[in-house]
């Protein structure tokens, strides 16, 4: 794996080489059998020998699990619901109805006007927002990793690929945003976006004040609700889009109990057009 030196961590390269050593004596049938065995062992461990306390690894519902074992789950469908450009129209009649139900259900659950339901996960949803609504060279301010954020909106991930400069929002000890620091820093760096949300959230954000700061410096607000989706949908948490956020992202995994997927929600028609262009 010399060609990967400096591209992947040394620990990863050592592991891949160790597995490669085992594979030298394995036939294609052996590799297939080993793969099946690993999946079965993993499932038994997860279901019968593991007490999962990781909030980002919920148990998928039995109904969703059954759907993943369907023929439909293996099929490609491209384009907008009811107007797909691939495959031919008659091959999409069943998935189109399901997607239309999904759009209507999500809009009702989250009381929003527009939903982009096609991202493969929450990180991809964040990526769509950054690539459709920012330009390389812009500055964004994000909740810091120390303050409970997610890596997907920091320089080592999507914003770095997009060419954005990321400035941390100073956190408090209980994972809130230090609003005085945010106001002072936002005036200095003039961010195009303020990004809040993440994996460690104890209290609702003061979106009223964050909105005032954003308006003063000409910024938009993105609220990453990956760990909060159902709480927001069923009025057990704040309503980001009603309290000042321009865009909210969330996932169908974690608290939602579904397979991995991403959602982008907004009430702003202009932003929706760019996101779904």
N, C-alpha and C positions, 0 to 999 in steps of 0.2 A: 504493500500500500504506500510505497514511496511517493507516488504521484499525488497522494492526498495529504502529504506532510504540509502542515500550515493551513490546510483547508478544514480539516476536522481535528478535534482534540486527540492527543496521543492515546488517551485511555480508550477512545472509540476505535482507533486504528488497531490497537492491541487486541481488542475484543473481536473485531472483524477477522483479524488474522487467525485468532484461536479457533473461531468457528470454521474458517476456511480449511484449517488443518483437519478437522473432523470430517469435513465434506469430501476430502480426497478419496476416501474409501466408500463413499455412498453413491448408490445409483439414483437416477431420477425418481424411481419408485420409493427408495429409502427416504429421500428428501421430502416427498409428499407425505409419507407415513409419519415422519418426524414432525412435520408441520401440524398434521391432524392431532398427533399426540400432545404437542405443546398447547394447542388450543383447548383440548379436553381437560388437560391438567390445570391450565389457567382457570377455566370455568369452574371446575370443582373447587379449587382453592378460593376463588372469589365468593362462591355461593355457600360453601360449607365450612371453611376454615379461616375466614377473614372477617374481622369486624372493621368495616370501612369507616374511618373518621375524616376522610378527605372530602371537604365540601364540594370540590369540583368534580367528584367522581360518584355521581348518584347512580342508583340502579334504574335501568331502563324499564319502562312498564311492559308487562307481558304482551299487551296488544301491539305496542310499537315493535317489540322483538319479533312477533309473528310477521308483521308487514315487511321487515327486513329480509325475511326468508322467502319472499314472493318473487315471481318472475319480473314484475313491474320494477322492483328495486334494482334490477340489473340493466334496465333499459336507458338509453340516452334520449333526452328530450331537450331541445334548445329553442330559446326564444321566450316571448311573453305568453302567458296563459291565453288560450283561445286564438292565438295568432302565431303559432310556432312555425319556424322556418325549417326545422328538421326534427324528426322524420316527417314523411307526408302526413297530411292533416288527419286522415282516418286512423292513423296509428297513435294519435294523441288524445282521442276522445275521452278515454278513461282517466288519464293523468290530468288532463285539463280540468275536469270537474273537481278532482281532488284539490288541485292547486287553487281553483277559484274558491272552494270552501275554506281553504287555508287563509287566503287573503282576507276574506270577509270575517273569519273568526279572529284573526290577529287584530284587525282594525277595531273590532268590537271589544276585544279583551283589553287593549291598551288605549282605547279611545283616541285613535290617531287617524289622520287622513290618508297617509301614504305608507306603504310597506314594501320594501325590497326583500323578498324571501329566498333569493337564490344563492347567497353566499354559503360556502361549505362549512364554515364555523364562525365563531365570534371574531377571531383574529382576521379572517378574510372580510368580514363585515367592516371592521375598522379600516382595513386596507382599501376597500372600495370608497369609504368616506375620504380618506386622505388623498387617494389618487384622483378622485373626481372633484374634490372641493379645495385643493391646495395646489400651489405651484412650487417647484424646486427653489430652494433658497429662502422660503418663508420660515418664520419662527412660530413654534407652537409652545404653549406652556401646559405641562402635564403633571398630574398628581405623581409624586415621587415614588420610587420603588420602596424606599424606607417608610413612606406614608401609606403603603398598602396597594399600590397601583399594579397594573399588569404590564408585562414587558412589551406587549404588542404596540404600545404607543410611546416607545422610547427609542433612542438612536440605534440600538443594536438590532432593532426589528424593522417594522414597516416604515416609520418616518425616516430612518437612515437610508433605506432603499429609495425612498421618494426624494431624498436630498433636503429634508427639513432639519432645521436646528431645533433641538428640544431643550427647553429650560424647565427645571423642576419647580413645582409649587412647594413651598416649605410646609411640612406637616406639623400637626400638634401631636402630643403623646397618645391621643385616643383616635388617631387616623382621620381627623378632620383637616380642613384646609386652613392654614394661617392666613386669614383674609387681609390683614394689614400688610404682610409681606407680599401677598398676591397683588394687591393694589399698587404698591410701590414698584414691584418688579415689572408688572404689566405696562406701567407708564414708561419704563425705561426701554423694554425690549420690543414693545408694540407687536404682540403675537396676533396671528390671524385666527387661531383657535385656542380655546381653553378646554382641556380634557380632564374630566373627573370620573371617578369610578375605579373599580378594581376588585381584588380578592379579599381585602380587609376593610370592611365598612361597618361601623358600629352605630352611626347616627346619620340621619338625612343631611344632605349638604344644604348650606344656606344659599340656595340658587338665586334668591332675590338680590342679595349683595353681589354674587358672582355675575349675575346678569348686568347689574349697574356698572361693574368694572369692565365687562366685555363691551358694553355700549360706549363707554368712555374712550376705549382704545380701538374701537372698530373690529372687535373679534366676534367669532361665533363660539357656541358652546356645544361640545359633544359629551354625552353622558354614557359611559360604558356600564350597562346594567347586567353584565354576564351572570352575576351571582344574585340578582334581584328580580328577575323577570316576573315570576308568579306573584311576588309580594306587591309589585307595582300593579299588575293586572287586576288583583283582587283587593285593591285599596288598603293594603297592609303596610304601605310605604308611601313616600312622596310620589307625586306625578311629575316626572322631569319635564315633559313637553309642555305641561300646563304652568310650570313654575319658572320657565326661562330657558330650558335647553332647546337648541335648534334641531339637534339630531340625537337619537338614542339608539344604541346598539345593544343587542342581547343575543342569547343563544337558545337553542332547543334542547341542549344537554343540561348538565348540572341540575338545578332545581326543577327544570321543566320535565324531567323524566323521559325524554325522547332520545332519538339518535342525535349525533353531532350535526349541528347546522347553525346558521347565523341569520339574524334579522336586523334590518335597518328601518327605523321608524322616524317619521317627521310629519309636521303639519305644514311645512313650507313648500309650496308648489315649485318655486324656482330651484330649491335644493333637490327636491325629488326628481325633477327633470334631469339634472346633472348626474345624480346618483344612478339613475336607471337608463341613462343615454346609451 
